Amino acid sequence: MKTYNLDLRHAPSKRRLNALPDNRLAPLKQRLAGDAAAIAWAQAELLEFARRRRGENFRYLEAALTELLPFGEDLDGKDYRRLGRWVSNPDGLVWRDAAGGAPDGA
């Protein structure tokens, strides 16, 4: 089992994502069997968030997914590993892999 962290943010557009105050929800944490399960969990959380929220400040939604590494382990001096992020905008829902690719089935 691995521990994953999910950060949900919202804004009127990608350009305004970092400029909008108070647009980050409290992070969610979940223990799951692996990356595929974590990516599916992140997608489900983003879709549920999108279903419940409407309005101008919710046109661009982002769910950034990281794996929290066990104590004592690090990756390039960090205690986490970025997997990628789900992005929801008027054009649809897209997975953006941290390494540049897309996972199977996403």
C-alpha positions in Angstrom: 0.0 0.0 0.0 1.1 3.5 -0.8 -0.1 6.9 0.5 -1.3 9.4 -2.0 -2.0 13.1 -1.7 -4.6 15.0 -3.8 -4.7 18.8 -4.1 -7.8 20.3 -5.7 -7.8 23.8 -7.0 -10.2 25.9 -9.1 -10.2 29.1 -11.1 -12.0 30.9 -13.9 -9.1 29.8 -16.2 -5.7 28.2 -16.1 -4.1 31.7 -16.4 -5.9 32.8 -13.2 -5.2 29.6 -11.2 -2.2 31.1 -9.3 -3.8 34.6 -9.0 -7.0 33.6 -7.3 -6.9 33.7 -3.5 -8.5 30.8 -1.5 -8.9 28.5 -4.5 -7.2 25.5 -2.9 -9.1 22.9 -0.9 -7.7 21.0 2.0 -5.6 18.2 0.6 -7.1 14.7 0.5 -5.0 11.6 1.5 -5.7 8.0 0.7 -3.8 4.7 1.0 -4.1 2.7 -2.2 -2.5 -0.3 -3.9 -0.7 1.5 -6.7 -0.6 4.4 -9.2 -3.4 3.2 -11.4 -5.8 3.1 -8.4 -4.6 6.5 -7.3 -5.2 8.0 -10.7 -8.7 6.6 -10.8 -9.4 7.9 -7.3 -8.1 11.4 -8.3 -10.4 11.4 -11.4 -13.4 10.4 -9.3 -12.8 13.1 -6.7 -12.4 15.7 -9.4 -15.6 14.7 -11.1 -17.5 14.7 -7.8 -16.1 18.2 -7.0 -17.1 19.4 -10.5 -20.6 18.0 -10.0 -21.1 19.9 -6.8 -19.6 23.3 -7.8 -20.7 25.7 -10.5 -20.0 29.3 -11.5 -17.3 31.4 -13.0 -14.6 30.5 -10.5 -15.0 26.8 -11.3 -14.5 26.7 -15.0 -11.0 25.4 -14.6 -10.4 22.6 -12.1 -7.2 20.8 -11.3 -6.5 17.7 -9.2 -2.7 17.3 -8.6 -1.7 13.8 -7.5 1.5 12.9 -5.6 2.7 9.8 -3.8 4.0 10.5 -0.3 7.2 8.5 0.2 7.8 6.5 3.4 9.9 8.2 6.2 13.6 8.0 5.4 13.1 7.7 1.6 13.5 10.6 -0.7 13.6 11.2 -4.4 15.9 14.0 -5.5 15.7 15.5 -2.0 11.9 15.4 -1.9 9.7 13.3 0.3 7.1 12.9 -2.5 6.8 11.8 -6.1 4.6 13.7 -8.6 2.4 11.5 -10.7 0.5 14.1 -12.6 -2.8 16.0 -12.6 -6.3 15.8 -13.9 -7.5 19.0 -15.5 -11.1 19.8 -16.2 -12.0 22.8 -18.4 -14.7 23.6 -20.9 -12.8 21.4 -23.4 -13.1 18.3 -21.3 -11.2 16.2 -18.8 -7.6 15.4 -19.4 -4.8 13.6 -17.5 -1.4 15.4 -17.6 1.3 13.0 -16.6 4.2 14.5 -14.7 6.6 12.5 -17.0 4.8 13.7 -20.1 2.8 10.6 -21.0 -0.7 9.3 -20.3 -1.4 6.1 -18.2 -3.1 3.1 -19.8 -6.8 3.5 -19.7 -6.8 7.2 -18.9 
